[in-house]
Structures are given as structure tokens and as C-alpha cells.
């Protein structure tokens, strides 16, 4: 590629600066909001009070009985999923949705069977079926459309039906014009209607228009949904009580894990020895929790969060601190997996190098002897990640302006998702075969789609700040240069790619692969957390706005019982 020729020549011609001449960049990132806040939870008991455990077991028993009822209302499944307690009832929900799908498609006359249901119910059946991996056809919506393939204006008065259709439209794959039309139609009408709504329905519509259920992180969704459900007429008190108890119980687990991670970060000494890096322990834990949310994922979470903290440090080393010569030595040493950093680099770079080695050693220590091979896959996945960072650094130092295609080819690696996806699997108990890691180390479509979402959302909301810092051109600038368009047009084009990437994710979830769906859901989690943290701004670099509110709601404030 032209870029390699240009930048390699630049390195060869570049005279290394003396130590006195080196000027380090300073991104002036926001300091940590949370500091040692979560240390106070270090002594939180591991086990919850017995009376709470007993009450939850009784409530779970009641919910299971409801889910096994032959006259089950699928709205119950919907609210169980929304409020974050579905992981307790996976078998019952799977059986219930299997019955829903079969009744919708395999009866002697399924179309007549579905005619008994209104728009809200049809759209809900569609969304829940697709979420479960059943490819229910969009034909179920045809009776709500006119001869011009537009939705009948009369359904605009059915707010619950419109909201249900809106949420269902986000389960689309490429080529489903009906769902594209559904999204445009419902978005327009729900926005127009919202000022006239009150109560739980107003809450639901407002939250949906901000971010749909399918793209929202589980914890944020649960917190919001519990609030909506509490105000909903006809709510199920058993589900509501269980959701509140479960949320608070998990919050206590998360607080204790954050206490341990904060202590680990302090022991690492990064805040002192790497002052240019972002201290985002809490925000990165929030990030990981969407990917590995179950209580039994504690080991996998610890491995992944330490790795994502390391990845954030590497990001700042390559983007902000290192000279080109240091980064070349740093990258080469990691490629060889030298046990010590190169002597020629600064002590700060040596500290970063030692953190990489430490994280990998600690990851290995958390595994059983027959699982240690997994760390070798993580190490293998790290190499293209740091090489992509180094290429970006070469572009910066040679003032090279890549084409958009060239930029994206590299940026889909530097976003970190191919690496983090594989790392999310390292600590999982349910993985027993190397085949999963052989699959994950390759370029999988669902991970590419999540990476597109990550990179483009980051560039859309963060490109102005990056340019003010003097960073290399972002995807927005590269697209503008290639297409001769405005900034607004470039951002719209990148957002269209994000929406298409979500359709690719939906497609992958509807088709069988050589790995379980639970593995694919790690990539979905990565896509969702980006949709939350990078919705309005770079909520990672600047966590003082929406990110702070999300963290406060899910990690600090318990739900009143």
C-alpha cells in the first residue's frame, strides 16, 4: 500500500530527537470522576442476606409457574426481559417463544391465526421471535399496510401498537423494506405524539426514541424499564418485586468488584507513572458488564476488564505519548514477546510495557492448567491490534492522509473490538473446546459489524475534539476528502453504515454458525455499549455527562423497594 511506502520512508529519514528535544503531547483528558469512591464497598459481604435469597427463590418459583401456563401472555416475557431478570428463566422463555413461533408459522392457516391479534401483539411476537433467533417473516405486517406499501395512517392512533412496531423495526436485516418503512413511519408519529402522552406510556416512548431496546445495554434498559413498569397499569407485582431485588443484589456484586478493581488500579501505579492515560476503571467495568453480565461470569469479567484497561493504556501510549522511534521499538518487542521493554525507550514506556506483561500473567493465573492455551490466542490477537496502532502513528508523524477505505481497514482493528471480543471468551467456564478460539481469531462478520459501529460512532461524535487535539484524520475527515462532501453529509454516511452494520448483526443472529449463540452475543454487547457511551459525545474520554448518569444509576443508586 502507498501508506506503508510513505511512512517507512519517513521512519528511515527521520532523525531521532535527543531526550532534551522530545515534546510529549497532552490530550488534557478529563480526570477520573470516581477515584476511590468504590473502595468503600471492599467489605461488602459476598453472599446476600438469607431472607432476601429466600424471598427471591419464592418469587422465581411463581414466575416459572406463570411462564409454564398454556395461556401465557407474551407481554410477560417482554417485561421479564426488559427488567433484567430473564437470565433466571432462559429455559422457560425459550420454550415459550418456541411455541409462539410455531403457532405463528406452522399452524394449518397461520395467517388466520394471527388475524386475532392487534398490531401491538403482532409486532411483539415478531420482535421476541427474532430476538430468540427465529426468522419470522415481515409478511405478518402486510395487513397493516395500504396498496401503496405504506402503513395505514389509521394505526397512528394506536400508540402502543406504534411503539411495538417501532421496537420491532430494529430487528431488520438488509432488504426488508417493510421494516425500513415501519421505522420511518413510527418514528415520525411517535415524536409528534409524545408531548400529549403521560404516565408509563410516555416514559416508554421517550426512552424508545432515545435508544431502542435492541440497541440499549441490559443494565440501563433494566433500570429504565423497572421505573416504567412500576408506573404501568396492570403490572405483575411478582415480576416487579423480583426485578427490584435482583437489580439491587447485582448492584452489590458490581460494587464489590469495582472496589477490587480500584485497588488493583491503584497498585498498578498507572495514575502516577502514566499520568497522560485516562483513568476510566469504572467506565470500562460498565463497558465489560454489557458483554459479561451474569454473576457466574466473575472470572471472565476480571480478565476482560484488566485487558480493556490495558488496551486503553496502549491507545494513549500510541496516540498521545510515544515518539515514533519508541513506538517502533515497543511494537517490535511485543511482537517478539520480550520479557523486558527495550532499553532505548523512556521509563514511562517501560512502565506501560510491564503492565501489558502483568495483565497477561494475571489472566493466565486465573485460568486452570488445561485453559492456559486461551491466553496464547489473546496474545496472538494483540499483535495486529498494536501493529494497527503503529501504522496510525506512522501516518501521524508523516502527515499522511489515508483514503477512507484505507482508514477503515486499519480503524476496524484499532477500535479494539476484534481483540476484546476474543478476550471476552478467555475466562468463560462454558467454553471447553479450542475450536471456539480458532473461530474467534478469524475475521467474523458479526465482529466486523460491531467494529464498524464502534469506529463510526466514535468518529461521528468525537472527530471535532480529536482534530482540536491535533490527532490524525478521523473517518469523517477521510470521507469528506474522498467524496468532496460536507461534514454533515459525511456523518450521515457513517451513520448509515452503522445502521447497516446493525442489520448485519441481526442477520448473523438469525443464522446458524459453528459456535453457540451465546458467543455471538458478546459482539452484540460490544455494539450496544458503544450505542450508549457514544450516543451524543465521546462518553469515554469525557464521562462527565450521560456516562456519569448511567454509572450513577446502575452502580451507585439502589432501587427503592
Wavefront OBJ file of the C-alpha trace (Angstrom):
o trace
v 0.000 0.000 0.000
v 1.094 3.549 -0.642
v 0.835 4.384 3.036
v 3.386 1.738 4.013
v 5.877 3.047 1.456
v 5.441 6.649 2.517
v 5.633 6.015 6.231
v 8.502 3.512 6.132
v 10.482 6.069 4.162
v 9.554 8.668 6.730
v 10.902 6.473 9.510
v 14.137 5.851 7.664
v 14.644 9.562 7.060
v 13.510 10.621 10.489
v 16.314 11.710 12.778
v 15.624 10.522 16.334
v 15.306 13.501 18.660
v 17.521 13.809 21.678
v 15.885 13.394 25.067
v 16.013 17.155 25.504
v 14.192 17.699 22.191
v 11.284 15.319 22.814
v 7.980 17.114 23.234
v 5.207 14.901 24.571
v 1.626 15.550 23.543
v -1.019 16.136 26.186
v -4.638 15.323 25.353
v -5.854 17.011 28.555
v -8.385 14.269 29.204
v -10.915 14.759 31.972
v -9.659 13.384 35.298
v -11.431 10.432 36.831
v -14.837 11.195 38.321
v -14.925 8.267 40.690
v -11.399 7.988 42.094
v -11.531 5.706 45.141
v -15.302 6.009 45.590
v -15.956 2.281 45.275
v -13.229 1.277 47.744
v -15.879 1.727 50.451
v -17.557 -1.455 49.201
v -14.486 -3.649 49.792
v -16.083 -5.265 52.827
v -19.461 -5.897 51.202
v -20.468 -9.479 52.086
v -20.124 -11.888 49.174
v -23.403 -13.610 49.998
v -26.685 -11.649 50.223
v -28.910 -11.859 53.333
v -30.706 -15.188 53.643
v -34.140 -13.570 53.884
v -33.538 -11.852 50.519
v -32.357 -15.104 48.937
v -35.403 -16.970 50.261
v -37.802 -14.287 49.025
v -36.210 -14.257 45.571
v -36.431 -18.041 45.304
v -40.128 -17.876 46.129
v -40.685 -15.144 43.542
v -38.731 -17.063 40.894
v -40.866 -20.122 41.550
v -44.004 -18.057 40.980
v -42.637 -16.588 37.736
v -41.727 -20.057 36.439
v -45.289 -21.191 37.032
v -46.573 -18.185 35.076
v -44.207 -18.911 32.178
v -45.383 -22.535 32.023
v -49.028 -21.502 31.819
v -50.523 -22.605 28.489
v -52.386 -19.287 28.327
v -49.172 -17.297 28.712
v -49.374 -13.635 27.692
v -46.131 -12.936 25.829
v -46.081 -9.435 27.318
v -44.903 -11.163 30.485
v -41.825 -12.469 28.643
v -41.212 -8.997 27.256
v -41.173 -7.330 30.672
v -39.126 -10.125 32.216
v -36.504 -9.471 29.537
v -36.690 -5.693 29.796
v -36.309 -5.633 33.579
v -33.171 -7.759 33.511
v -34.333 -10.995 35.134
v -34.605 -13.190 32.023
v -31.331 -14.957 32.841
v -33.165 -16.785 35.645
v -35.702 -18.240 33.200
v -33.834 -18.984 29.982
v -35.283 -22.477 29.511
v -38.861 -21.411 30.204
v -38.581 -18.383 27.903
v -37.005 -20.469 25.141
v -39.853 -22.972 25.363
v -42.478 -20.235 25.423
v -41.057 -18.437 22.379
v -40.671 -21.697 20.504
v -44.404 -22.199 20.961
v -45.069 -18.594 19.854
v -43.038 -19.064 16.668
v -44.570 -22.418 15.822
v -48.090 -21.075 16.346
v -47.246 -18.129 14.075
v -45.816 -20.207 11.229
v -46.714 -23.881 11.471
v -50.459 -23.970 12.044
v -52.682 -25.083 9.162
v -53.562 -21.467 8.499
v -51.168 -19.268 10.412
v -52.387 -16.084 8.718
v -55.910 -16.606 10.071
v -54.451 -17.465 13.470
v -52.570 -14.151 13.548
v -55.619 -12.123 12.485
v -56.963 -12.370 16.025
v -54.098 -10.210 17.304
v -53.717 -6.429 17.131
v -50.657 -4.537 15.902
v -49.043 -4.339 19.347
v -49.246 -8.091 19.783
v -48.126 -8.955 16.239
v -45.100 -6.649 16.452
v -44.231 -8.044 19.884
v -44.415 -11.635 18.595
v -42.180 -10.606 15.706
v -39.564 -8.911 17.902
v -39.420 -11.614 20.552
v -39.212 -14.342 17.899
v -36.337 -12.649 16.111
v -34.542 -11.943 19.375
v -34.725 -15.668 20.049
v -33.226 -16.456 16.624
v -36.435 -17.314 14.743
v -36.670 -15.745 11.285
v -40.329 -14.738 11.416
v -41.337 -13.160 8.099
v -42.245 -9.493 7.726
v -45.402 -10.678 5.930
v -47.131 -10.528 9.321
v -47.296 -6.732 8.916
v -48.869 -6.647 5.443
v -52.455 -6.317 6.708
v -51.492 -3.032 8.355
v -50.346 -1.544 5.024
v -52.234 0.068 2.159
v -51.995 -0.660 -1.556
v -49.085 1.747 -1.892
v -46.946 -0.315 0.513
v -47.267 2.355 3.174
v -48.576 1.822 6.681
v -52.202 2.830 7.098
v -52.491 6.232 8.707
v -55.238 4.881 10.964
v -52.707 2.934 13.050
v -51.067 6.219 14.080
v -53.794 6.475 16.726
v -52.733 3.156 18.269
v -49.796 4.394 20.361
v -48.981 1.049 21.974
v -49.143 -0.625 18.572
v -46.911 2.049 17.056
v -44.385 1.691 19.870
v -44.328 -2.082 19.487
v -43.838 -1.770 15.721
v -41.079 0.797 16.244
v -39.159 -1.606 18.505
v -39.741 -4.490 16.081
v -38.339 -2.492 13.157
v -34.871 -2.567 14.750
v -34.736 -6.347 14.245
v -34.468 -5.872 10.470
v -31.917 -7.316 8.083
v -30.863 -5.798 4.767
v -33.548 -5.800 2.089
v -36.568 -5.680 4.409
v -38.297 -2.600 3.020
v -41.355 -3.116 5.226
v -39.291 -2.648 8.376
v -37.476 0.370 6.931
v -40.879 1.907 6.237
v -42.068 0.904 9.712
v -39.155 2.711 11.353
v -39.707 5.907 9.363
v -43.473 5.850 9.934
v -43.406 5.094 13.658
v -40.520 7.460 14.435
v -42.331 10.373 12.843
v -45.666 9.681 14.529
v -44.294 8.818 17.970
v -42.263 12.041 18.044
v -45.383 14.009 17.127
v -47.480 12.242 19.758
v -45.026 12.255 22.676
v -45.912 15.758 24.015
v -49.509 14.579 24.529
v -48.653 11.371 26.411
v -48.458 10.846 30.161
v -47.527 8.137 32.637
v -45.750 4.895 31.847
v -46.530 5.059 28.130
v -44.878 8.479 27.859
v -41.816 7.081 29.662
v -41.642 4.120 27.300
v -41.958 6.242 24.162
v -39.381 8.760 25.373
v -36.860 6.020 26.208
v -37.521 4.203 22.927
v -36.965 7.313 20.824
v -33.718 7.959 22.679
v -32.451 4.416 22.153
v -34.458 1.334 21.109
v -34.499 -1.788 23.276
v -32.385 -3.823 20.862
v -29.521 -1.312 20.952
v -29.633 -0.499 24.667
v -27.326 -2.055 27.251
v -29.004 -4.535 29.589
v -28.333 -2.634 32.828
v -29.507 0.750 31.539
v -32.525 -0.957 29.973
v -33.340 -2.766 33.225
v -33.116 0.383 35.334
v -35.331 2.353 32.965
v -37.784 -0.499 32.436
v -38.272 -1.129 36.150
v -39.232 2.529 36.533
v -41.633 2.320 33.573
v -43.119 -0.962 34.763
v -43.741 0.398 38.252
v -45.959 3.092 36.717
v -47.692 0.722 34.307
v -51.319 -0.239 34.859
v -51.820 -3.978 35.108
v -48.207 -4.636 36.072
v -47.285 -8.010 37.543
v -46.285 -7.356 41.152
v -44.273 -10.580 41.380
v -42.131 -9.636 38.370
v -41.696 -6.079 39.651
v -40.576 -7.157 43.129
v -38.179 -9.773 41.756
v -36.701 -7.266 39.287
v -36.040 -4.736 42.063
v -34.474 -7.285 44.411
v -32.356 -8.754 41.635
v -31.129 -5.353 40.438
v -30.050 -4.347 43.937
v -28.431 -7.713 44.613
v -26.409 -7.490 41.389
v -25.527 -3.876 42.149
v -23.918 -5.019 45.412
v -21.892 -7.598 43.457
v -20.794 -4.930 40.985
v -19.831 -2.520 43.767
v -17.636 -5.141 45.388
v -15.957 -5.999 42.075
v -15.364 -2.297 41.447
v -13.740 -1.994 44.874
v -11.308 -4.782 43.993
v -10.586 -3.284 40.561
v -9.989 0.178 42.015
v -7.470 -1.292 44.456
v -5.813 -3.151 41.569
v -5.589 0.068 39.536
v -4.014 1.902 42.459
v -1.490 -0.900 42.918
v -0.715 -0.732 39.201
v 0.532 2.826 39.698
v -0.697 3.930 36.285
v -2.181 7.183 37.565
v 1.248 8.226 38.871
v 3.596 6.662 36.330
v 1.392 7.148 33.257
v -0.281 10.495 34.002
v -1.236 11.024 30.341
v -3.564 7.991 30.356
v -7.271 8.048 31.100
v -8.273 6.608 34.461
v -11.560 5.013 33.488
v -11.748 1.909 35.677
v -15.445 2.386 36.440
v -16.440 3.259 32.870
v -14.517 0.270 31.492
v -16.167 -2.030 34.011
v -19.514 -0.661 32.764
v -18.306 -1.480 29.238
v -17.381 -5.065 30.114
v -20.529 -5.709 32.123
v -22.661 -5.483 28.991
v -20.578 -8.257 27.438
v -20.282 -10.485 30.521
v -23.261 -9.730 32.716
v -24.154 -12.922 34.556
v -22.997 -13.422 38.156
v -21.150 -16.591 37.146
v -19.054 -14.559 34.694
v -16.973 -13.013 37.501
v -13.699 -14.603 36.387
v -14.276 -13.739 32.731
v -15.142 -10.156 33.738
v -11.951 -9.774 35.741
v -9.848 -10.965 32.818
v -11.655 -8.799 30.289
v -11.724 -5.617 32.367
v -7.993 -5.829 33.089
v -7.390 -6.330 29.373
v -9.593 -3.416 28.351
v -7.807 -1.186 30.884
v -4.523 -2.311 29.316
v -5.947 -1.614 25.848
v -6.915 1.911 26.919
v -3.363 2.498 28.153
v -1.981 1.252 24.826
v -4.361 3.574 22.995
v -2.961 6.567 24.880
v 0.656 5.406 24.530
v 0.346 5.211 20.743
v -1.974 8.187 20.275
v -0.538 10.661 22.756
v 2.760 9.845 24.395
v 5.200 7.747 22.394
v 7.657 9.055 19.826
v 7.769 7.216 16.518
v 11.090 5.587 17.432
v 9.805 4.465 20.841
v 6.646 3.058 19.323
v 8.602 1.105 16.726
v 10.749 -0.456 19.464
v 7.716 -1.010 21.695
v 5.748 -2.725 18.920
v 8.641 -4.933 17.842
v 9.296 -6.030 21.430
v 5.660 -7.019 21.911
v 5.658 -8.895 18.608
v 8.606 -10.947 19.887
v 7.022 -11.031 23.368
v 10.258 -9.938 25.011
v 10.141 -10.265 28.780
v 11.551 -6.757 29.208
v 10.905 -3.454 27.484
v 13.594 -2.092 25.133
v 16.315 -0.132 26.933
v 16.100 2.759 24.459
v 12.567 3.811 25.446
v 11.591 6.119 28.299
v 10.795 4.791 31.756
v 7.178 5.690 31.139
v 7.024 3.457 28.070
v 8.751 0.732 30.073
v 6.007 1.004 32.680
v 3.344 0.572 30.011
v 5.200 -2.465 28.678
v 5.361 -4.035 32.141
v 1.606 -3.519 32.552
v 0.966 -5.472 29.352
v 3.059 -8.378 30.627
v 1.410 -8.208 34.039
v -2.120 -8.302 32.629
v -1.328 -11.360 30.550
v 0.327 -13.092 33.504
v -2.638 -12.346 35.769
v -5.048 -13.579 33.088
v -3.089 -16.807 32.890
v -3.075 -17.171 36.688
v -6.880 -17.017 36.770
v -7.173 -19.992 34.426
v -6.975 -23.692 35.151
v -3.964 -25.575 33.709
v -5.986 -27.007 30.811
v -7.286 -23.498 29.947
v -3.965 -21.636 29.769
v -3.821 -22.098 25.984
v -6.506 -19.394 25.740
v -4.026 -16.685 26.704
v -1.906 -17.632 23.692
v -4.871 -16.792 21.473
v -5.242 -13.448 23.262
v -1.564 -12.742 22.676
v -1.967 -13.661 19.020
v -4.936 -11.282 18.754
v -2.961 -8.460 20.398
v -0.320 -8.320 17.652
v -2.499 -6.992 14.785
v -4.005 -4.555 17.293
v -0.692 -2.912 18.208
v 0.562 -3.075 14.607
v -2.530 -1.173 13.506
v -1.848 1.416 16.202
v 1.714 1.738 14.972
v 0.542 2.258 11.392
v -1.706 5.037 12.658
v 1.279 6.586 14.440
v 3.306 6.436 11.222
v 0.508 8.221 9.406
v 0.530 10.914 12.084
v 4.284 11.518 12.015
v 4.472 11.511 8.203
v 1.352 13.733 7.877
v -0.209 11.066 5.669
v -3.893 11.437 4.753
v -5.337 7.960 4.070
v -8.298 7.278 1.839
v -11.497 6.381 3.666
v -11.180 2.742 2.618
v -7.590 2.609 3.821
v -8.524 4.359 7.051
v -11.398 1.961 7.796
v -9.329 -1.121 7.043
v -6.962 -0.102 9.834
v -9.501 1.562 12.129
v -11.625 -1.580 12.407
v -8.616 -3.085 14.184
v -7.592 -0.069 16.295
v -11.138 0.216 17.656
v -10.094 -2.817 19.693
v -13.184 -4.928 19.175
v -11.558 -7.892 17.386
v -9.152 -8.149 20.328
v -11.733 -7.537 23.060
v -14.194 -9.990 21.539
v -11.655 -12.783 21.782
v -10.588 -11.722 25.277
v -14.235 -11.841 26.411
v -14.132 -15.601 25.835
v -10.924 -16.341 27.739
v -12.467 -16.698 31.198
v -15.759 -18.365 30.268
v -16.341 -21.674 32.022
v -18.781 -22.909 29.385
v -16.150 -22.937 26.631
v -14.492 -26.339 26.528
v -13.032 -26.572 23.021
v -10.219 -24.789 21.194
v -12.459 -24.641 18.135
v -14.193 -21.572 19.575
v -10.888 -19.686 19.762
v -9.883 -20.847 16.287
v -13.176 -19.380 15.101
v -12.829 -16.163 17.123
v -9.273 -15.397 15.972
v -10.527 -15.140 12.382
v -12.361 -12.179 10.859
v -16.001 -12.920 11.710
v -18.816 -10.888 10.168
v -20.548 -10.145 13.455
v -17.326 -8.767 14.969
v -16.672 -6.676 11.857
v -20.189 -5.247 12.184
v -19.650 -4.407 15.868
v -16.318 -2.799 14.937
v -17.976 -0.614 12.288
v -20.498 0.543 14.890
v -17.696 1.269 17.354
v -15.439 3.122 14.941
v -18.106 5.171 13.200
v -19.960 6.232 16.343
v -16.654 7.268 17.898
v -15.737 9.284 14.801
v -19.175 10.870 14.407
v -19.334 12.248 17.948
v -15.620 12.697 18.652
v -13.937 13.898 15.468
v -14.019 17.602 16.356
v -12.282 17.086 19.702
v -9.735 14.799 18.040
v -8.893 17.452 15.462
v -8.548 20.065 18.197
v -6.002 17.759 19.866
v -4.107 17.528 16.590
v -4.844 13.830 16.011
v -4.646 12.125 12.627
v -7.672 12.498 10.319
v -10.764 10.626 11.511
v -13.199 8.711 9.343
v -15.264 11.871 8.949
v -12.346 13.854 7.500
v -11.255 10.960 5.275
v -14.782 10.528 3.927
v -15.129 14.267 3.280
v -11.834 14.301 1.372
v -12.712 11.236 -0.721
v -16.253 12.330 -1.581
v -15.932 16.113 -1.620
v -18.855 16.452 0.776
v -19.708 18.442 3.881
v -19.091 17.328 7.453
v -22.821 16.787 7.971
v -23.062 14.623 4.850
v -20.056 12.578 5.954
v -21.576 11.985 9.388
v -24.847 10.901 7.789
v -22.971 8.459 5.562
v -21.096 6.987 8.528
v -24.355 6.653 10.486
v -25.918 4.813 7.532
v -23.015 2.354 7.773
v -23.782 1.944 11.487
v -27.423 1.138 10.734
v -26.383 -1.355 8.054
v -23.939 -2.950 10.496
v -26.789 -3.493 12.950
v -28.698 -5.248 10.175
v -25.659 -7.451 9.595
v -25.623 -8.316 13.301
v -29.316 -9.214 13.128
v -28.647 -11.418 10.108
v -25.868 -13.295 11.894
v -28.106 -13.913 14.908
v -30.761 -15.479 12.671
v -28.406 -17.961 11.022
v -26.600 -20.927 12.482
v -22.847 -20.744 12.983
v -20.268 -23.189 14.261
v -20.403 -21.564 17.719
v -23.302 -21.148 20.174
v -25.431 -18.007 20.010
v -24.170 -17.063 23.481
v -20.737 -16.470 21.907
v -22.223 -14.195 19.243
v -23.982 -12.189 21.934
v -20.587 -10.969 23.193
v -20.271 -8.994 19.946
v -23.825 -7.695 20.341
v -22.922 -6.472 23.822
v -19.905 -4.624 22.444
v -22.119 -2.919 19.857
v -24.707 -1.960 22.465
v -22.314 -0.332 24.898
v -20.946 1.882 22.125
v -24.508 2.938 21.292
v -24.871 4.146 24.892
v -21.443 5.660 25.601
v -21.069 7.345 22.195
v -24.658 8.412 21.649
v -24.188 12.164 21.991
v -20.445 12.595 22.588
v -17.316 10.573 23.320
v -18.624 9.496 26.691
v -15.423 7.626 27.466
v -12.915 10.445 27.076
v -15.445 12.839 28.624
v -17.520 10.808 31.109
v -18.927 13.844 32.927
v -22.350 13.883 31.262
v -24.513 10.918 30.178
v -21.892 8.348 31.160
v -21.809 9.663 34.714
v -25.604 9.474 34.876
v -25.614 5.874 33.629
v -22.908 4.819 36.081
v -24.707 6.523 38.951
v -27.976 4.779 38.149
v -26.568 1.280 37.777
v -23.673 1.250 40.279
v -24.481 3.842 42.948
v -28.221 4.264 43.444
v -30.176 1.194 44.588
v -33.809 0.902 43.542
v -36.212 1.740 46.389
v -38.184 -1.348 47.383
l 1 2 3 4 5 6 7 8 9 10 11 12 13 14 15 16 17 18 19 20 21 22 23 24 25 26 27 28 29 30 31 32 33 34 35 36 37 38 39 40 41 42 43 44 45 46 47 48 49 50 51 52 53 54 55 56 57 58 59 60 61 62 63 64 65 66 67 68 69 70 71 72 73 74 75 76 77 78 79 80 81 82 83 84 85 86 87 88 89 90 91 92 93 94 95 96 97 98 99 100 101 102 103 104 105 106 107 108 109 110 111 112 113 114 115 116 117 118 119 120 121 122 123 124 125 126 127 128 129 130 131 132 133 134 135 136 137 138 139 140 141 142 143 144 145 146 147 148 149 150 151 152 153 154 155 156 157 158 159 160 161 162 163 164 165 166 167 168 169 170 171 172 173 174 175 176 177 178 179 180 181 182 183 184 185 186 187 188 189 190 191 192 193 194 195 196 197 198 199 200 201 202 203 204 205 206 207 208 209 210 211 212 213 214 215 216 217 218 219 220 221 222 223 224 225 226 227 228 229 230 231 232 233 234 235 236 237 238 239 240 241 242 243 244 245 246 247 248 249 250 251 252 253 254 255 256 257 258 259 260 261 262 263 264 265 266 267 268 269 270 271 272 273 274 275 276 277 278 279 280 281 282 283 284 285 286 287 288 289 290 291 292 293 294 295 296 297 298 299 300 301 302 303 304 305 306 307 308 309 310 311 312 313 314 315 316 317 318 319 320 321 322 323 324 325 326 327 328 329 330 331 332 333 334 335 336 337 338 339 340 341 342 343 344 345 346 347 348 349 350 351 352 353 354 355 356 357 358 359 360 361 362 363 364 365 366 367 368 369 370 371 372 373 374 375 376 377 378 379 380 381 382 383 384 385 386 387 388 389 390 391 392 393 394 395 396 397 398 399 400 401 402 403 404 405 406 407 408 409 410 411 412 413 414 415 416 417 418 419 420 421 422 423 424 425 426 427 428 429 430 431 432 433 434 435 436 437 438 439 440 441 442 443 444 445 446 447 448 449 450 451 452 453 454 455 456 457 458 459 460 461 462 463 464 465 466 467 468 469 470 471 472 473 474 475 476 477 478 479 480 481 482 483 484 485 486 487 488 489 490 491 492 493 494 495 496 497 498 499 500 501 502 503 504 505 506 507 508 509 510 511 512 513 514 515 516 517 518 519 520 521 522 523 524 525 526 527 528 529 530 531 532 533 534 535 536 537 538 539 540 541 542 543 544 545 546 547 548 549 550 551 552 553 554 555 556 557 558 559 560 561
